[in-house]
Amino acid sequence: MREQEIADRLEIGDLLAKYAYSIDTGDWARLDLVFTADAVIDYTAAGGIRGTRDEARRWLAEVLPNWPGRQHLIGATTVRFEGDEAVVTASFTDTLAPSRDMVDAGTAGLIRGGGWYHHRMIRTPYGWRSRELVEEQSWRTVQ
């Protein structure tokens, strides 16, 4: 691997971490550091919407506060570079809890799931950004 590819892979990994942190903390403005302004985000596999970055941000801000305890873990990631674009697939698991306090594993409203995030990323003057995210839900449990 060349130095530039190593640097690009590290930056893309950081971008995935920014995404998870934004979702889990409700820092919706941080999504501007993850997605291009014209990005398309597709959460339909998980029962969500497909829309622009701003539409997805509004939907997330409306829905996710119902689960104040949130944690998304990004796992194995593959990256295929196509010039200044990259096709990125990253496994994830997530937990959505009805409280930030300790709850019993059988508590109503506790959701766990996992799958893959499929991104199409581009290199911009500000670094790598996702221009498309498609969530692929592999499994989901709901209490």
C-alpha positions in Angstrom: 0.0 0.0 0.0 1.2 3.5 -0.8 1.3 6.2 1.9 -1.6 8.0 0.3 -3.8 4.9 0.4 -2.9 4.3 4.0 -3.8 8.0 4.9 -7.1 7.7 2.9 -8.0 4.5 4.8 -7.3 6.2 8.1 -9.4 9.2 7.2 -12.3 7.0 6.0 -12.2 5.1 9.3 -12.3 8.5 11.2 -15.3 9.5 9.0 -17.1 6.3 10.0 -16.4 7.1 13.7 -17.7 10.6 13.3 -20.9 9.2 11.8 -21.4 6.9 14.8 -20.6 9.6 17.3 -23.0 12.0 15.7 -25.9 9.5 15.7 -25.2 8.4 19.3 -24.8 11.9 20.8 -27.5 13.6 18.7 -24.9 16.0 17.3 -26.8 16.4 14.0 -24.6 19.3 12.8 -21.6 16.9 12.8 -23.3 15.1 9.9 -22.1 18.0 7.7 -18.6 16.6 8.3 -19.6 13.1 7.2 -21.9 13.7 4.2 -21.8 15.9 1.1 -24.6 18.5 0.9 -26.3 16.5 -1.9 -25.9 13.0 -0.3 -28.6 10.4 -0.4 -29.1 8.5 2.8 -31.3 5.3 2.8 -32.5 3.9 6.1 -35.5 2.0 4.6 -34.0 -1.4 5.5 -34.4 -0.5 9.2 -37.8 1.1 8.7 -36.6 4.6 8.1 -36.5 7.0 5.3 -34.6 7.6 2.1 -33.7 11.2 1.5 -31.2 14.0 1.4 -28.7 14.7 4.1 -31.0 17.4 5.5 -34.1 15.2 5.3 -32.3 12.4 7.1 -31.0 14.8 9.7 -34.6 16.0 10.5 -35.9 12.5 10.6 -33.1 11.3 12.9 -33.6 14.3 15.2 -37.3 13.5 15.4 -37.1 9.7 15.9 -33.9 8.9 17.8 -34.6 11.0 21.0 -37.1 8.2 21.8 -34.0 6.1 22.6 -31.6 8.3 24.6 -29.2 5.4 25.2 -27.6 4.8 21.8 -24.4 3.1 20.7 -23.3 2.2 17.2 -20.2 0.1 16.8 -18.5 0.1 13.4 -16.6 -3.2 12.7 -14.9 -4.8 9.7 -14.5 -2.3 6.9 -13.7 -2.9 3.2 -12.6 0.0 0.9 -12.2 -0.1 -2.8 -10.8 3.0 -4.4 -11.8 4.2 -7.8 -9.7 7.3 -8.3 -11.0 10.1 -6.0 -14.0 7.9 -5.1 -14.3 5.0 -2.7 -16.8 2.2 -2.2 -16.9 1.4 1.5 -18.7 -1.3 3.3 -18.6 -1.4 7.1 -20.3 -3.8 9.4 -22.2 -2.4 12.4 -24.1 -3.3 15.5 -26.3 -0.9 17.3 -28.2 -0.7 20.6 -31.1 1.7 21.1 -32.2 1.9 24.8 -35.2 3.7 26.2 -33.0 5.2 29.0 -29.3 6.1 29.6 -29.7 4.4 33.0 -29.1 0.7 33.5 -32.1 -1.3 32.3 -33.0 -5.0 32.4 -32.2 -6.8 29.2 -36.0 -7.5 28.8 -37.0 -3.9 29.1 -39.7 -2.7 26.7 -38.3 -0.5 24.0 -34.8 -2.0 23.9 -33.6 -2.6 20.3 -30.5 -4.3 19.1 -29.4 -4.9 15.6 -26.7 -5.1 13.0 -25.8 -5.2 9.4 -23.7 -3.2 7.0 -23.4 0.4 6.0 -22.7 0.8 2.3 -21.1 4.2 1.4 -20.0 5.8 -1.8 -17.5 8.4 -0.8 -15.7 11.1 -2.6 -12.5 13.1 -1.9 -13.4 16.7 -1.5 -11.2 19.8 -0.7 -12.3 19.2 3.0 -11.4 15.5 3.0 -13.4 12.3 2.4 -17.2 12.7 2.5 -20.0 10.2 1.9 -22.3 11.0 -1.0 -24.5 8.0 -0.5 -25.3 5.7 2.5 -27.4 2.6 2.2 -28.0 0.7 5.4 -28.4 -3.0 5.0 -30.1 -4.5 8.0 -29.0 -8.1 8.8 -30.8 -8.7 12.1 -32.9 -6.9 14.7 -34.3 -7.7 18.1 -36.9 -5.7 19.8 -38.1 -6.1 23.4 
